Amino acid sequence: MTGTALSDTELSSHVAAGIRPRRFGSWYVAEHRLLAMRAYGQTIVATSIGNPLVYLFALGVGLASLVDADLGSGSGGAVSYLTFVAPALLASAAVTVATEEFTYPVLASFKWNPVFSSMGASPVSSAQIANGTIIAVALRIVATCLIYFGVMILFGAVPSALGALGILTATLTGVAVGVVIMAYTSTVLEDKGQMAIIMRFIITPLFLFSGTFFPLSTLPFYLQWIGWISPLWHGTELGRVLAYGQSEPVWLTVVHLAYLLAVTVAGWVAAQRIVERRLNK
Amino acid sequence: MGVAQFGSLARLSPVPAPVITASNLTKKYKDFAAVDGISFEVAPGESFGLLGPNGAGKSTTMRMVGAVSTRTSGDLSILGLDPNSHGPEIRSQLGVVPQADNLDAELRVRDNLIVYGRYFGIPRSVVAKRADELLEFAQLADRAKAKVDDLSGGMKRRLTIARALVNEPRILLLDEPTTGLDPQARHILWDRLFRLKEQGTTLLLTTHYMDEAEQLCDRLVVVDKGAIMAEGSPADLIRLHSSREVLEVRFGSDRNAAVAQQIAGVGDRIEVLPDRILVYSADGEAELAHLLSLGLEPLTSLVRRSSLEDVFLRLTGRTLIE
């Protein structure tokens, strides 16, 4: 080195500049993402209100009039189809938002509107970029679930007050599925229709075979595994336990929650690492 | 008291500590060395350039200095800190203008600055005030609420530079700042960059335009294939590696090579390009007169000052823009 070394005060002022970004970087990224969501804010609000109205009416009122099968019982006796299907629709709505937000928007943030690279040049770290993206979507899912739950109440679909906790378990379900999708999307370099494949061949079957519209036990045994590995089934069952006290062993309820948490942690860490690897070229 | 005074005097060294020190800096992708052991230092307030063709390793160097890309080997210190351990701290003092604009098209012009300022932990009220000042500086004040996609190329570039300044950086990294801009937009941008330089901001820029390097750089390195070919001020490099003037003559692409053989001894040196012959000399007009006296009549002739383009051609045998 030809010049003198930096003085200690200079050096410590340089180090101090990193304190806030290191602490709050994830939140700054989330702020950015939430602001960007405002661009399609009207769509978000419209679908958040419209979806539950349409689904609950069509399934809970329309289809329900044809359903007289035994759907199991809750703490208040036999449940109506509306009560049975509502927690499942809530969890499904969370998964739908997660799928929407973690497919094209994430791919776009790497490629077509490369905001991740601009964030990467700022003090925030790659892991914080992943965190902030996930936090922002989680907040959008909470908002969606709140509205959904409100509509469920209007339809009289939630017998138990504990059902409100279903907002949290549904959000967890959405995040669990979402972080796994984000981890995958972050590996996609060229869009060759992978996003459409995720929706058609992964999310839609999950929706149909996760005990959403009928109890998983009514499926042939060789198809039931889809439910067991599906975060949506675990989230749906949790929601039913909370909303109307669906009878099931306690250990199974614990498994539902543990499975969702495990998938969330694994997917989240994977997403962080993959984003980091992709941005550090 | 005497000792204390002496101590503080020792710190007031006439040579300030470099803000960037790269030594044997290397970046490899599998077997390919994009940056192959380059060393340089940048002093505070200095405007330092990396000049070289596409693929020379300039952008990779910038990404390593920007604490975004991890080096494979060598040493790198930015503001006295190692990017491997202090990435966030280093990045918090840098302004980065990447080669391709990466503004957020989902946000309005002013929001791009606000959101970016938040990444540095700047309070909302401060960043709002700064955003307005920067829009003024970037001549975009009347576009504050515009969509990014509605801006021209030059405006996007200025907005990217404004964004890079939102944290009042100590060092500004500019990767090909004016590539793809029309001449007028380039001149506006050069003017803005020159003002920053006057205010004491350290600039590290890459370019493959020699005129840009001559306009903006106090000192530069010529980079080719991941290695440094020469280092110095634009004037020094030209003096060392080229003649004062260059005579450019065209005899038609089919005759250039033949004429070049004929005039082999003329001037200090001759370069034959596909479309023209360059005669390096202290006095271009005299060389032209010499050619005419030999009975050679070029289709066109031009005498100009030597430029960094000539330096590059001399050092690498290739032109900068191929």
Contacts between the chains, C-beta under 8 A, distances in Angstrom:
chain1	res1	chain2	res2	distance
A	1	B	17	7.5
A	1	B	18	6.6
A	1	B	21	6.0
A	1	B	41	7.4
A	2	B	15	6.1
A	2	B	18	6.9
A	2	B	41	6.4
A	3	B	13	7.0
A	3	B	15	4.6
A	3	B	16	5.4
A	3	B	17	4.1
A	3	B	18	5.1
A	3	B	41	7.7
A	3	B	43	6.9
A	4	B	11	7.1
A	4	B	13	4.3
A	4	B	15	6.7
A	4	B	16	7.3
A	4	B	17	5.2
A	5	B	17	5.9
A	5	B	80	7.0
A	6	B	17	5.0
A	6	B	79	7.1
A	6	B	80	3.9
A	7	B	11	6.0
A	10	B	79	7.9
A	10	B	80	7.2
A	11	B	80	5.2
A	11	B	81	7.6
A	14	B	79	5.0
A	14	B	80	6.7
A	14	B	81	6.1
A	14	B	86	8.0
A	14	B	89	5.8
A	14	B	90	7.8
A	14	B	93	6.2
A	15	B	81	7.4
A	15	B	86	7.0
A	15	B	89	5.3
A	17	B	89	5.9
A	17	B	92	4.1
A	17	B	93	5.9
A	17	B	120	7.7
A	18	B	86	6.9
A	18	B	88	4.2
A	18	B	89	3.5
A	18	B	92	5.3
A	19	B	121	7.5
A	20	B	120	7.6
A	20	B	121	2.7
A	21	B	88	5.1
A	21	B	91	7.9
A	21	B	92	5.9
A	21	B	119	6.5
A	21	B	120	6.4
A	21	B	121	5.3
A	22	B	88	5.3
A	24	B	121	6.4
A	25	B	88	7.4
A	25	B	119	7.1
A	28	B	118	4.7
A	28	B	119	5.0
A	28	B	121	7.6
A	29	B	119	7.8
A	31	B	115	7.0
A	31	B	118	6.0
A	32	B	104	7.5
A	32	B	115	4.6
A	32	B	118	7.3
A	32	B	119	8.0
A	35	B	107	6.4
A	35	B	111	6.4
A	35	B	115	6.1
A	36	B	104	6.6
A	36	B	106	4.2
A	36	B	107	6.1
A	39	B	106	5.0
A	39	B	107	7.6
A	113	B	104	6.4
A	113	B	105	4.9
A	113	B	106	6.4
A	114	B	100	7.7
A	114	B	102	4.5
A	115	B	102	6.7
A	115	B	104	4.9
A	115	B	106	8.0
A	117	B	98	6.9
A	117	B	102	5.1
A	118	B	98	7.5
A	118	B	102	4.2
A	118	B	103	7.4
A	118	B	104	7.3
A	118	B	116	7.2
A	118	B	163	7.8
A	119	B	119	6.7
A	120	B	68	5.5
A	121	B	66	5.8
A	121	B	68	6.0
A	121	B	91	6.5
A	121	B	94	7.5
A	121	B	96	4.0
A	121	B	98	6.9
A	122	B	91	6.0
A	122	B	92	7.9
A	122	B	116	6.7
A	122	B	119	3.7
A	122	B	120	6.6
A	123	B	87	8.0
A	123	B	88	4.3
A	123	B	89	7.5
A	123	B	91	4.6
A	123	B	92	4.1
A	123	B	119	6.1
A	123	B	120	6.0
A	123	B	121	7.5
A	124	B	88	7.2
A	124	B	119	5.4
A	125	B	87	6.8
A	125	B	88	6.3
A	279	B	68	7.1
A	280	B	68	6.8
A	280	B	69	5.9
A	280	B	70	5.7
A	281	B	63	7.4
A	281	B	69	5.9
